């Protein structure tokens, strides 16, 4: 007896949404919003905040869509990314290009007309840095891809600051520096416990090219550098004791995780370190925001 089986087609909207890597985009936009609030002693203009958030989100999503397009074959070889729409062939190259162009163009229009040209150009430069320089040139070429290409991923606070102040002063670049130094221990923790996946991918990730011990040691070194970097907002008078206390606690926990990776490695501790690193950055920037308004 034959039975008809109805197959529900994939949700097209969900597929395009997945192209923008929403979880990564959310963290980037969150850091941009924090930059907006830190750029002024008063509450920023909410219309500018909304417009800048939308514009930055759209351009970030466009960059991640290009990333998915370029890395579709690599993604198909990795268990972590094999279900992405382009890796599965659910969305075609022309569809992805059009989608990226439409939302990227919309983001540039929003930033230029409703925010300011400086923010648009900085965000566009970030798009080029991530989608072209990092994804196409650096990532397949060097195991230091995360370090060298980290500037593009670190830019959101500067974009947010520019949206409100139409300027990018030293304080904004300190926030960029924090994310820049945070990126290697964050991503290398993932690369450690996903090393088999990256070995299949063909990408020259540090645990594959230089070994586990080398990567573990560099996570420890970068975490020490991160602790020093997170003290800069207090050192230059950008924040007060509320931020300093929160940063000290968060840093000590991160140092403990990094030490465990360096001296007592297990895949479980690497997973926990990666998960904590995301919480760490969110709480660190939230502490900056609380300190900013409480100490005014």
C-alpha positions as protocol buffer text, in pm:
chain_id: "A"
residue {
  index: 1
  type: UNK
  ca { x: 0 y: 0 z: 0 }
}
residue {
  index: 2
  type: UNK
  ca { x: 147 y: 333 z: -104 }
}
residue {
  index: 3
  type: UNK
  ca { x: 134 y: 628 z: 125 }
}
residue {
  index: 4
  type: UNK
  ca { x: 187 y: 987 z: 32 }
}
residue {
  index: 5
  type: UNK
  ca { x: 436 y: 1166 z: 245 }
}
residue {
  index: 6
  type: UNK
  ca { x: 410 y: 1542 z: 253 }
}
residue {
  index: 7
  type: UNK
  ca { x: 742 y: 1711 z: 275 }
}
residue {
  index: 8
  type: UNK
  ca { x: 735 y: 2057 z: 423 }
}
residue {
  index: 9
  type: UNK
  ca { x: 963 y: 2285 z: 223 }
}
residue {
  index: 10
  type: UNK
  ca { x: 1223 y: 2475 z: 419 }
}
residue {
  index: 11
  type: UNK
  ca { x: 1106 y: 2812 z: 547 }
}
residue {
  index: 12
  type: UNK
  ca { x: 1265 y: 3055 z: 302 }
}
residue {
  index: 13
  type: UNK
  ca { x: 1255 y: 3347 z: 543 }
}
residue {
  index: 14
  type: UNK
  ca { x: 1430 y: 3138 z: 809 }
}
residue {
  index: 15
  type: UNK
  ca { x: 1697 y: 3040 z: 555 }
}
residue {
  index: 16
  type: UNK
  ca { x: 1774 y: 3400 z: 464 }
}
residue {
  index: 17
  type: UNK
  ca { x: 1770 y: 3491 z: 834 }
}
residue {
  index: 18
  type: UNK
  ca { x: 2026 y: 3215 z: 898 }
}
residue {
  index: 19
  type: UNK
  ca { x: 2253 y: 3365 z: 632 }
}
residue {
  index: 20
  type: UNK
  ca { x: 2296 y: 3672 z: 853 }
}
residue {
  index: 21
  type: UNK
  ca { x: 2432 y: 3461 z: 1142 }
}
residue {
  index: 22
  type: UNK
  ca { x: 2186 y: 3624 z: 1384 }
}
residue {
  index: 23
  type: UNK
  ca { x: 2356 y: 3520 z: 1710 }
}
residue {
  index: 24
  type: UNK
  ca { x: 2688 y: 3669 z: 1604 }
}
residue {
  index: 25
  type: UNK
  ca { x: 2515 y: 3977 z: 1463 }
}
residue {
  index: 26
  type: UNK
  ca { x: 2327 y: 4032 z: 1789 }
}
residue {
  index: 27
  type: UNK
  ca { x: 2649 y: 4048 z: 1991 }
}
residue {
  index: 28
  type: UNK
  ca { x: 2806 y: 4288 z: 1741 }
}
residue {
  index: 29
  type: UNK
  ca { x: 2501 y: 4516 z: 1739 }
}
residue {
  index: 30
  type: UNK
  ca { x: 2484 y: 4504 z: 2119 }
}
residue {
  index: 31
  type: UNK
  ca { x: 2842 y: 4635 z: 2138 }
}
residue {
  index: 32
  type: UNK
  ca { x: 2752 y: 4906 z: 1884 }
}
residue {
  index: 33
  type: UNK
  ca { x: 2454 y: 5015 z: 2095 }
}
residue {
  index: 34
  type: UNK
  ca { x: 2676 y: 5036 z: 2402 }
}
residue {
  index: 35
  type: UNK
  ca { x: 2907 y: 5262 z: 2201 }
}
residue {
  index: 36
  type: UNK
  ca { x: 2609 y: 5486 z: 2122 }
}
residue {
  index: 37
  type: UNK
  ca { x: 2520 y: 5532 z: 2486 }
}
residue {
  index: 38
  type: UNK
  ca { x: 2879 y: 5586 z: 2596 }
}
residue {
  index: 39
  type: UNK
  ca { x: 2928 y: 5858 z: 2332 }
}
residue {
  index: 40
  type: UNK
  ca { x: 2721 y: 6113 z: 2522 }
}
residue {
  index: 41
  type: UNK
  ca { x: 2672 y: 6206 z: 2890 }
}
residue {
  index: 42
  type: UNK
  ca { x: 2300 y: 6234 z: 2822 }
}
residue {
  index: 43
  type: UNK
  ca { x: 2063 y: 5978 z: 2680 }
}
residue {
  index: 44
  type: UNK
  ca { x: 2121 y: 5967 z: 2303 }
}
residue {
  index: 45
  type: UNK
  ca { x: 1851 y: 6061 z: 2054 }
}
residue {
  index: 46
  type: UNK
  ca { x: 1637 y: 5749 z: 2036 }
}
residue {
  index: 47
  type: UNK
  ca { x: 1560 y: 5801 z: 1665 }
}
residue {
  index: 48
  type: UNK
  ca { x: 1932 y: 5797 z: 1585 }
}
residue {
  index: 49
  type: UNK
  ca { x: 1983 y: 5493 z: 1809 }
}
residue {
  index: 50
  type: UNK
  ca { x: 1710 y: 5301 z: 1627 }
}
residue {
  index: 51
  type: UNK
  ca { x: 1828 y: 5404 z: 1281 }
}
residue {
  index: 52
  type: UNK
  ca { x: 2194 y: 5327 z: 1358 }
}
residue {
  index: 53
  type: UNK
  ca { x: 2101 y: 4991 z: 1508 }
}
residue {
  index: 54
  type: UNK
  ca { x: 1899 y: 4895 z: 1201 }
}
residue {
  index: 55
  type: UNK
  ca { x: 2165 y: 5017 z: 958 }
}
residue {
  index: 56
  type: UNK
  ca { x: 2454 y: 4845 z: 1135 }
}
residue {
  index: 57
  type: UNK
  ca { x: 2249 y: 4525 z: 1170 }
}
residue {
  index: 58
  type: UNK
  ca { x: 2167 y: 4522 z: 798 }
}
residue {
  index: 59
  type: UNK
  ca { x: 2527 y: 4574 z: 687 }
}
residue {
  index: 60
  type: UNK
  ca { x: 2654 y: 4317 z: 937 }
}
residue {
  index: 61
  type: UNK
  ca { x: 2399 y: 4068 z: 806 }
}
residue {
  index: 62
  type: UNK
  ca { x: 2509 y: 4142 z: 449 }
}
residue {
  index: 63
  type: UNK
  ca { x: 2872 y: 4074 z: 542 }
}
residue {
  index: 64
  type: UNK
  ca { x: 2782 y: 3743 z: 707 }
}
residue {
  index: 65
  type: UNK
  ca { x: 2578 y: 3642 z: 402 }
}
residue {
  index: 66
  type: UNK
  ca { x: 2886 y: 3696 z: 184 }
}
residue {
  index: 67
  type: UNK
  ca { x: 3087 y: 3494 z: 435 }
}
residue {
  index: 68
  type: UNK
  ca { x: 2839 y: 3206 z: 401 }
}
residue {
  index: 69
  type: UNK
  ca { x: 2861 y: 3229 z: 23 }
}
residue {
  index: 70
  type: UNK
  ca { x: 3241 y: 3224 z: 9 }
}
residue {
  index: 71
  type: UNK
  ca { x: 3272 y: 2944 z: 264 }
}
residue {
  index: 72
  type: UNK
  ca { x: 2982 y: 2726 z: 147 }
}
residue {
  index: 73
  type: UNK
  ca { x: 3207 y: 2434 z: 46 }
}
residue {
  index: 74
  type: UNK
  ca { x: 3412 y: 2462 z: 365 }
}
residue {
  index: 75
  type: UNK
  ca { x: 3092 y: 2477 z: 572 }
}
residue {
  index: 76
  type: UNK
  ca { x: 2961 y: 2162 z: 403 }
}
residue {
  index: 77
  type: UNK
  ca { x: 3263 y: 1967 z: 533 }
}
residue {
  index: 78
  type: UNK
  ca { x: 3219 y: 2075 z: 896 }
}
residue {
  index: 79
  type: UNK
  ca { x: 2960 y: 1929 z: 1132 }
}
residue {
  index: 80
  type: UNK
  ca { x: 2913 y: 2266 z: 1304 }
}
residue {
  index: 81
  type: UNK
  ca { x: 2821 y: 2448 z: 983 }
}
residue {
  index: 82
  type: UNK
  ca { x: 2692 y: 2177 z: 747 }
}
residue {
  index: 83
  type: UNK
  ca { x: 2329 y: 2276 z: 807 }
}
residue {
  index: 84
  type: UNK
  ca { x: 2375 y: 2635 z: 691 }
}
residue {
  index: 85
  type: UNK
  ca { x: 2150 y: 2712 z: 391 }
}
residue {
  index: 86
  type: UNK
  ca { x: 2432 y: 2764 z: 142 }
}
residue {
  index: 87
  type: UNK
  ca { x: 2622 y: 2460 z: 262 }
}
residue {
  index: 88
  type: UNK
  ca { x: 2308 y: 2252 z: 199 }
}
residue {
  index: 89
  type: UNK
  ca { x: 2244 y: 2415 z: -137 }
}
residue {
  index: 90
  type: UNK
  ca { x: 1904 y: 2549 z: -27 }
}
residue {
  index: 91
  type: UNK
  ca { x: 1992 y: 2901 z: -145 }
}
residue {
  index: 92
  type: UNK
  ca { x: 2179 y: 2971 z: -467 }
}
residue {
  index: 93
  type: UNK
  ca { x: 2477 y: 3200 z: -523 }
}
residue {
  index: 94
  type: UNK
  ca { x: 2274 y: 3460 z: -720 }
}
residue {
  index: 95
  type: UNK
  ca { x: 2004 y: 3462 z: -451 }
}
residue {
  index: 96
  type: UNK
  ca { x: 2265 y: 3520 z: -182 }
}
residue {
  index: 97
  type: UNK
  ca { x: 2434 y: 3797 z: -378 }
}
residue {
  index: 98
  type: UNK
  ca { x: 2104 y: 3973 z: -436 }
}
residue {
  index: 99
  type: UNK
  ca { x: 2002 y: 3933 z: -73 }
}
residue {
  index: 100
  type: UNK
  ca { x: 2336 y: 4066 z: 53 }
}
residue {
  index: 101
  type: UNK
  ca { x: 2325 y: 4356 z: -192 }
}
residue {
  index: 102
  type: UNK
  ca { x: 1969 y: 4452 z: -99 }
}
residue {
  index: 103
  type: UNK
  ca { x: 2009 y: 4449 z: 277 }
}
residue {
  index: 104
  type: UNK
  ca { x: 2359 y: 4598 z: 257 }
}
residue {
  index: 105
  type: UNK
  ca { x: 2238 y: 4877 z: 31 }
}
residue {
  index: 106
  type: UNK
  ca { x: 1942 y: 4939 z: 259 }
}
residue {
  index: 107
  type: UNK
  ca { x: 2174 y: 4957 z: 558 }
}
residue {
  index: 108
  type: UNK
  ca { x: 2398 y: 5211 z: 384 }
}
residue {
  index: 109
  type: UNK
  ca { x: 2095 y: 5424 z: 290 }
}
residue {
  index: 110
  type: UNK
  ca { x: 1963 y: 5419 z: 647 }
}
residue {
  index: 111
  type: UNK
  ca { x: 2301 y: 5516 z: 793 }
}
residue {
  index: 112
  type: UNK
  ca { x: 2369 y: 5789 z: 535 }
}
residue {
  index: 113
  type: UNK
  ca { x: 2027 y: 5955 z: 547 }
}
residue {
  index: 114
  type: UNK
  ca { x: 1914 y: 5897 z: 906 }
}
residue {
  index: 115
  type: UNK
  ca { x: 2246 y: 5887 z: 1097 }
}
residue {
  index: 116
  type: UNK
  ca { x: 2553 y: 6045 z: 932 }
}
residue {
  index: 117
  type: UNK
  ca { x: 2794 y: 5974 z: 644 }
}
residue {
  index: 118
  type: UNK
  ca { x: 3084 y: 5895 z: 879 }
}
residue {
  index: 119
  type: UNK
  ca { x: 2896 y: 5602 z: 1030 }
}
residue {
  index: 120
  type: UNK
  ca { x: 2796 y: 5476 z: 687 }
}
residue {
  index: 121
  type: UNK
  ca { x: 3152 y: 5479 z: 556 }
}
residue {
  index: 122
  type: UNK
  ca { x: 3297 y: 5322 z: 869 }
}
residue {
  index: 123
  type: UNK
  ca { x: 3034 y: 5047 z: 861 }
}
residue {
  index: 124
  type: UNK
  ca { x: 3093 y: 4991 z: 489 }
}
residue {
  index: 125
  type: UNK
  ca { x: 3468 y: 4967 z: 554 }
}
residue {
  index: 126
  type: UNK
  ca { x: 3392 y: 4710 z: 823 }
}
residue {
  index: 127
  type: UNK
  ca { x: 3182 y: 4517 z: 570 }
}
residue {
  index: 128
  type: UNK
  ca { x: 3474 y: 4515 z: 325 }
}
residue {
  index: 129
  type: UNK
  ca { x: 3718 y: 4421 z: 602 }
}
residue {
  index: 130
  type: UNK
  ca { x: 3514 y: 4120 z: 711 }
}
residue {
  index: 131
  type: UNK
  ca { x: 3355 y: 3998 z: 388 }
}
residue {
  index: 132
  type: UNK
  ca { x: 3652 y: 4057 z: 158 }
}
residue {
  index: 133
  type: UNK
  ca { x: 3983 y: 4103 z: 343 }
}
residue {
  index: 134
  type: UNK
  ca { x: 3918 y: 3853 z: 623 }
}
residue {
  index: 135
  type: UNK
  ca { x: 3691 y: 3594 z: 459 }
}
residue {
  index: 136
  type: UNK
  ca { x: 3844 y: 3579 z: 111 }
}
residue {
  index: 137
  type: UNK
  ca { x: 4208 y: 3679 z: 167 }
}
residue {
  index: 138
  type: UNK
  ca { x: 4322 y: 3619 z: 525 }
}
residue {
  index: 139
  type: UNK
  ca { x: 4120 y: 3326 z: 657 }
}
residue {
  index: 140
  type: UNK
  ca { x: 4243 y: 3069 z: 403 }
}
residue {
  index: 141
  type: UNK
  ca { x: 4597 y: 3209 z: 395 }
}
residue {
  index: 142
  type: UNK
  ca { x: 4732 y: 3226 z: 751 }
}
residue {
  index: 143
  type: UNK
  ca { x: 4671 y: 3072 z: 1096 }
}
residue {
  index: 144
  type: UNK
  ca { x: 4689 y: 3429 z: 1230 }
}
residue {
  index: 145
  type: UNK
  ca { x: 4369 y: 3509 z: 1040 }
}
residue {
  index: 146
  type: UNK
  ca { x: 4173 y: 3565 z: 1360 }
}
residue {
  index: 147
  type: UNK
  ca { x: 4432 y: 3809 z: 1494 }
}
residue {
  index: 148
  type: UNK
  ca { x: 4490 y: 4006 z: 1173 }
}
residue {
  index: 149
  type: UNK
  ca { x: 4127 y: 4008 z: 1065 }
}
residue {
  index: 150
  type: UNK
  ca { x: 3998 y: 4075 z: 1414 }
}
residue {
  index: 151
  type: UNK
  ca { x: 3979 y: 4450 z: 1360 }
}
residue {
  index: 152
  type: UNK
  ca { x: 3669 y: 4418 z: 1141 }
}
residue {
  index: 153
  type: UNK
  ca { x: 3487 y: 4223 z: 1410 }
}
residue {
  index: 154
  type: UNK
  ca { x: 3603 y: 4469 z: 1676 }
}
residue {
  index: 155
  type: UNK
  ca { x: 3462 y: 4781 z: 1506 }
}
residue {
  index: 156
  type: UNK
  ca { x: 3098 y: 4788 z: 1633 }
}
residue {
  index: 157
  type: UNK
  ca { x: 3162 y: 5016 z: 1937 }
}
residue {
  index: 158
  type: UNK
  ca { x: 3333 y: 5271 z: 1711 }
}
residue {
  index: 159
  type: UNK
  ca { x: 3040 y: 5254 z: 1468 }
}
residue {
  index: 160
  type: UNK
  ca { x: 2795 y: 5317 z: 1749 }
}
residue {
  index: 161
  type: UNK
  ca { x: 3005 y: 5602 z: 1888 }
}
residue {
  index: 162
  type: UNK
  ca { x: 3028 y: 5764 z: 1544 }
}
residue {
  index: 163
  type: UNK
  ca { x: 2651 y: 5740 z: 1504 }
}
residue {
  index: 164
  type: UNK
  ca { x: 2590 y: 5965 z: 1805 }
}
residue {
  index: 165
  type: UNK
  ca { x: 2900 y: 6186 z: 1819 }
}
residue {
  index: 166
  type: UNK
  ca { x: 2987 y: 6200 z: 1446 }
}
residue {
  index: 167
  type: UNK
  ca { x: 3341 y: 6137 z: 1568 }
}
residue {
  index: 168
  type: UNK
  ca { x: 3554 y: 5844 z: 1682 }
}
residue {
  index: 169
  type: UNK
  ca { x: 3771 y: 5960 z: 1975 }
}
residue {
  index: 170
  type: UNK
  ca { x: 4028 y: 5765 z: 2177 }
}
residue {
  index: 171
  type: UNK
  ca { x: 3761 y: 5620 z: 2409 }
}
residue {
  index: 172
  type: UNK
  ca { x: 3587 y: 5450 z: 2118 }
}
residue {
  index: 173
  type: UNK
  ca { x: 3913 y: 5295 z: 2000 }
}
residue {
  index: 174
  type: UNK
  ca { x: 3974 y: 5157 z: 2350 }
}
residue {
  index: 175
  type: UNK
  ca { x: 3648 y: 4965 z: 2318 }
}
residue {
  index: 176
  type: UNK
  ca { x: 3759 y: 4842 z: 1976 }
}
residue {
  index: 177
  type: UNK
  ca { x: 4091 y: 4731 z: 2126 }
}
residue {
  index: 178
  type: UNK
  ca { x: 3915 y: 4532 z: 2397 }
}
residue {
  index: 179
  type: UNK
  ca { x: 3718 y: 4330 z: 2139 }
}
residue {
  index: 180
  type: UNK
  ca { x: 4027 y: 4297 z: 1919 }
}
residue {
  index: 181
  type: UNK
  ca { x: 4228 y: 4136 z: 2202 }
}
residue {
  index: 182
  type: UNK
  ca { x: 3927 y: 3931 z: 2318 }
}
residue {
  index: 183
  type: UNK
  ca { x: 3878 y: 3770 z: 1975 }
}
residue {
  index: 184
  type: UNK
  ca { x: 4177 y: 3527 z: 1967 }
}
residue {
  index: 185
  type: UNK
  ca { x: 4111 y: 3350 z: 2301 }
}
residue {
  index: 186
  type: UNK
  ca { x: 3739 y: 3346 z: 2221 }
}
residue {
  index: 187
  type: UNK
  ca { x: 3778 y: 3189 z: 1878 }
}
residue {
  index: 188
  type: UNK
  ca { x: 4078 y: 2967 z: 1950 }
}
residue {
  index: 189
  type: UNK
  ca { x: 3886 y: 2802 z: 2234 }
}
residue {
  index: 190
  type: UNK
  ca { x: 3627 y: 2703 z: 1973 }
}
residue {
  index: 191
  type: UNK
  ca { x: 3898 y: 2591 z: 1731 }
}
residue {
  index: 192
  type: UNK
  ca { x: 4051 y: 2364 z: 1997 }
}
residue {
  index: 193
  type: UNK
  ca { x: 3745 y: 2151 z: 2063 }
}
residue {
  index: 194
  type: UNK
  ca { x: 3639 y: 2169 z: 1697 }
}
residue {
  index: 195
  type: UNK
  ca { x: 3987 y: 2079 z: 1570 }
}
residue {
  index: 196
  type: UNK
  ca { x: 3867 y: 1770 z: 1383 }
}
residue {
  index: 197
  type: UNK
  ca { x: 3612 y: 1983 z: 1199 }
}
residue {
  index: 198
  type: UNK
  ca { x: 3874 y: 2241 z: 1106 }
}
residue {
  index: 199
  type: UNK
  ca { x: 4111 y: 1968 z: 991 }
}
residue {
  index: 200
  type: UNK
  ca { x: 3843 y: 1859 z: 743 }
}
residue {
  index: 201
  type: UNK
  ca { x: 3777 y: 2216 z: 636 }
}
residue {
  index: 202
  type: UNK
  ca { x: 4124 y: 2279 z: 502 }
}
residue {
  index: 203
  type: UNK
  ca { x: 4149 y: 2614 z: 678 }
}
residue {
  index: 204
  type: UNK
  ca { x: 4487 y: 2686 z: 842 }
}
residue {
  index: 205
  type: UNK
  ca { x: 4356 y: 2721 z: 1195 }
}
residue {
  index: 206
  type: UNK
  ca { x: 4617 y: 2750 z: 1471 }
}
residue {
  index: 207
  type: UNK
  ca { x: 4549 y: 2411 z: 1644 }
}
residue {
  index: 208
  type: UNK
  ca { x: 4593 y: 2241 z: 1306 }
}
residue {
  index: 209
  type: UNK
  ca { x: 4903 y: 2425 z: 1184 }
}
residue {
  index: 210
  type: UNK
  ca { x: 5088 y: 2471 z: 1514 }
}
residue {
  index: 211
  type: UNK
  ca { x: 4936 y: 2211 z: 1744 }
}
residue {
  index: 212
  type: UNK
  ca { x: 4724 y: 2205 z: 2057 }
}
residue {
  index: 213
  type: UNK
  ca { x: 4991 y: 2308 z: 2309 }
}
residue {
  index: 214
  type: UNK
  ca { x: 5095 y: 2612 z: 2106 }
}
residue {
  index: 215
  type: UNK
  ca { x: 4732 y: 2727 z: 2080 }
}
residue {
  index: 216
  type: UNK
  ca { x: 4665 y: 2666 z: 2449 }
}
residue {
  index: 217
  type: UNK
  ca { x: 4968 y: 2878 z: 2545 }
}
residue {
  index: 218
  type: UNK
  ca { x: 4860 y: 3160 z: 2316 }
}
residue {
  index: 219
  type: UNK
  ca { x: 4510 y: 3161 z: 2463 }
}
residue {
  index: 220
  type: UNK
  ca { x: 4674 y: 3210 z: 2803 }
}
residue {
  index: 221
  type: UNK
  ca { x: 4896 y: 3493 z: 2673 }
}
residue {
  index: 222
  type: UNK
  ca { x: 4611 y: 3673 z: 2498 }
}
residue {
  index: 223
  type: UNK
  ca { x: 4390 y: 3645 z: 2805 }
}
residue {
  index: 224
  type: UNK
  ca { x: 4660 y: 3814 z: 3013 }
}
residue {
  index: 225
  type: UNK
  ca { x: 4678 y: 4088 z: 2750 }
}
residue {
  index: 226
  type: UNK
  ca { x: 4298 y: 4114 z: 2760 }
}
residue {
  index: 227
  type: UNK
  ca { x: 4301 y: 4170 z: 3136 }
}
residue {
  index: 228
  type: UNK
  ca { x: 4546 y: 4458 z: 3091 }
}
residue {
  index: 229
  type: UNK
  ca { x: 4339 y: 4602 z: 2806 }
}
residue {
  index: 230
  type: UNK
  ca { x: 4016 y: 4599 z: 3004 }
}
residue {
  index: 231
  type: UNK
  ca { x: 4181 y: 4820 z: 3266 }
}
residue {
  index: 232
  type: UNK
  ca { x: 4227 y: 5101 z: 3014 }
}
residue {
  index: 233
  type: UNK
  ca { x: 3877 y: 5253 z: 3049 }
}
residue {
  index: 234
  type: UNK
  ca { x: 3941 y: 5309 z: 3420 }
}
residue {
  index: 235
  type: UNK
  ca { x: 4301 y: 5420 z: 3363 }
}
residue {
  index: 236
  type: UNK
  ca { x: 4201 y: 5700 z: 3123 }
}
residue {
  index: 237
  type: UNK
  ca { x: 3908 y: 5816 z: 3335 }
}
residue {
  index: 238
  type: UNK
  ca { x: 3647 y: 5677 z: 3099 }
}
residue {
  index: 239
  type: UNK
  ca { x: 3486 y: 5469 z: 3375 }
}
residue {
  index: 240
  type: UNK
  ca { x: 3475 y: 5443 z: 3752 }
}
residue {
  index: 241
  type: UNK
  ca { x: 3493 y: 5183 z: 4025 }
}
residue {
  index: 242
  type: UNK
  ca { x: 3173 y: 5005 z: 3925 }
}
residue {
  index: 243
  type: UNK
  ca { x: 3325 y: 4906 z: 3593 }
}
residue {
  index: 244
  type: UNK
  ca { x: 3663 y: 4838 z: 3753 }
}
residue {
  index: 245
  type: UNK
  ca { x: 3513 y: 4594 z: 4004 }
}
residue {
  index: 246
  type: UNK
  ca { x: 3303 y: 4417 z: 3742 }
}
residue {
  index: 247
  type: UNK
  ca { x: 3598 y: 4392 z: 3502 }
}
residue {
  index: 248
  type: UNK
  ca { x: 3823 y: 4252 z: 3775 }
}
residue {
  index: 249
  type: UNK
  ca { x: 3576 y: 3975 z: 3859 }
}
residue {
  index: 250
  type: UNK
  ca { x: 3507 y: 3890 z: 3495 }
}
residue {
  index: 251
  type: UNK
  ca { x: 3880 y: 3894 z: 3417 }
}
residue {
  index: 252
  type: UNK
  ca { x: 3967 y: 3660 z: 3703 }
}
residue {
  index: 253
  type: UNK
  ca { x: 3712 y: 3407 z: 3580 }
}
residue {
  index: 254
  type: UNK
  ca { x: 3844 y: 3432 z: 3224 }
}
residue {
  index: 255
  type: UNK
  ca { x: 4201 y: 3389 z: 3351 }
}
residue {
  index: 256
  type: UNK
  ca { x: 4097 y: 3077 z: 3540 }
}
residue {
  index: 257
  type: UNK
  ca { x: 3943 y: 2929 z: 3225 }
}
residue {
  index: 258
  type: UNK
  ca { x: 4251 y: 3019 z: 3019 }
}
residue {
  index: 259
  type: UNK
  ca { x: 4480 y: 2861 z: 3279 }
}
residue {
  index: 260
  type: UNK
  ca { x: 4273 y: 2545 z: 3273 }
}
residue {
  index: 261
  type: UNK
  ca { x: 4304 y: 2533 z: 2894 }
}
residue {
  index: 262
  type: UNK
  ca { x: 4680 y: 2589 z: 2917 }
}
residue {
  index: 263
  type: UNK
  ca { x: 4764 y: 2346 z: 3197 }
}
residue {
  index: 264
  type: UNK
  ca { x: 4469 y: 2105 z: 3229 }
}
residue {
  index: 265
  type: UNK
  ca { x: 4315 y: 2091 z: 2884 }
}
residue {
  index: 266
  type: UNK
  ca { x: 3997 y: 1904 z: 2799 }
}
residue {
  index: 267
  type: UNK
  ca { x: 3741 y: 1960 z: 2526 }
}
residue {
  index: 268
  type: UNK
  ca { x: 3485 y: 2028 z: 2797 }
}
residue {
  index: 269
  type: UNK
  ca { x: 3687 y: 2314 z: 2946 }
}
residue {
  index: 270
  type: UNK
  ca { x: 3741 y: 2458 z: 2596 }
}
residue {
  index: 271
  type: UNK
  ca { x: 3365 y: 2449 z: 2536 }
}
residue {
  index: 272
  type: UNK
  ca { x: 3302 y: 2622 z: 2868 }
}
residue {
  index: 273
  type: UNK
  ca { x: 3568 y: 2883 z: 2790 }
}
residue {
  index: 274
  type: UNK
  ca { x: 3411 y: 2962 z: 2454 }
}
residue {
  index: 275
  type: UNK
  ca { x: 3065 y: 2993 z: 2610 }
}
residue {
  index: 276
  type: UNK
  ca { x: 3198 y: 3209 z: 2894 }
}
residue {
  index: 277
  type: UNK
  ca { x: 3384 y: 3439 z: 2655 }
}
residue {
  index: 278
  type: UNK
  ca { x: 3053 y: 3545 z: 2500 }
}
residue {
  index: 279
  type: UNK
  ca { x: 2897 y: 3608 z: 2841 }
}
residue {
  index: 280
  type: UNK
  ca { x: 3215 y: 3787 z: 2947 }
}
residue {
  index: 281
  type: UNK
  ca { x: 3207 y: 4041 z: 2665 }
}
residue {
  index: 282
  type: UNK
  ca { x: 2835 y: 4109 z: 2711 }
}
residue {
  index: 283
  type: UNK
  ca { x: 2870 y: 4166 z: 3084 }
}
residue {
  index: 284
  type: UNK
  ca { x: 3187 y: 4374 z: 3044 }
}
residue {
  index: 285
  type: UNK
  ca { x: 3016 y: 4618 z: 2808 }
}
residue {
  index: 286
  type: UNK
  ca { x: 2701 y: 4618 z: 3019 }
}
residue {
  index: 287
  type: UNK
  ca { x: 2916 y: 4714 z: 3320 }
}
residue {
  index: 288
  type: UNK
  ca { x: 3060 y: 5004 z: 3119 }
}
residue {
  index: 289
  type: UNK
  ca { x: 2708 y: 5125 z: 3046 }
}
residue {
  index: 290
  type: UNK
  ca { x: 2591 y: 5100 z: 3407 }
}
residue {
  index: 291
  type: UNK
  ca { x: 2905 y: 5275 z: 3530 }
}
residue {
  index: 292
  type: UNK
  ca { x: 2862 y: 5550 z: 3269 }
}
residue {
  index: 293
  type: UNK
  ca { x: 2520 y: 5657 z: 3397 }
}
residue {
  index: 294
  type: UNK
  ca { x: 2555 y: 5579 z: 3766 }
}
residue {
  index: 295
  type: UNK
  ca { x: 2872 y: 5785 z: 3802 }
}
residue {
  index: 296
  type: UNK
  ca { x: 2747 y: 6089 z: 3605 }
}
